[in-house]
Amino acid sequence: MLRRSVTTWTRLGLPYERARTLYGLGTMYQRKGVREKAVAALDEALTIFNDLGAKTDVGKVLARKDLLTA
């Protein structure tokens, strides 16, 4: 469901929603222990949030990524 949402937000040209969904996807992968996919989704979300200047969201992604290395 989340992967399909990423595709939909991309097609509709809604980068913020896409990044939030990628963050959720990364969180889901982290909880399932699928580290590589979690990092990929979070990295993509981080890039989009940085591009949009969404500082609060950047902070959330960085905090989530820190949990992956803890």
C-alpha positions in Angstrom: 0.0 0.0 0.0 2.7 2.5 0.9 4.8 1.7 -2.2 1.7 2.3 -4.4 1.2 5.6 -2.6 4.7 6.7 -3.4 4.0 6.0 -7.1 0.7 8.0 -6.9 2.3 11.0 -5.2 5.0 11.0 -7.8 2.5 10.8 -10.7 0.5 13.7 -9.1 3.6 15.8 -8.6 3.2 16.1 -4.8 6.8 15.8 -3.5 6.0 16.6 0.2 3.4 13.8 0.3 5.8 11.5 -1.5 8.5 12.2 1.1 6.2 11.7 4.0 5.1 8.3 2.6 8.8 7.4 2.0 9.4 8.2 5.6 6.6 5.9 6.7 7.9 3.2 4.4 11.4 3.6 5.8 10.0 3.3 9.4 8.0 0.2 8.4 11.1 -1.5 6.9 13.1 -0.5 10.0 10.6 -2.2 12.3 10.7 -5.3 10.2 14.5 -5.4 10.3 15.0 -4.7 6.6 17.8 -2.2 7.1 18.9 -1.7 3.5 15.4 -0.8 2.3 14.8 1.4 5.3 18.0 3.3 4.6 17.0 3.7 0.9 13.5 5.0 1.7 14.8 7.4 4.4 17.6 8.7 2.2 15.1 9.5 -0.6 12.7 11.2 1.8 15.6 13.2 3.2 16.6 14.4 -0.2 13.1 15.6 -1.0 12.6 17.3 2.4 15.9 19.1 2.0 15.0 20.2 -1.5 11.7 21.5 -0.1 13.3 23.2 2.9 11.2 21.2 5.3 13.6 21.5 8.2 11.3 19.8 10.8 10.9 16.8 8.6 14.6 16.7 7.8 15.2 16.5 11.6 12.7 13.6 11.9 14.4 11.6 9.1 17.8 12.2 10.6 16.6 11.0 14.0 15.1 7.9 12.4 18.3 7.2 10.6 20.3 7.5 13.8 18.1 4.7 15.2 19.3 2.5 12.4 22.9 2.9 13.4 22.3 2.6 17.1 
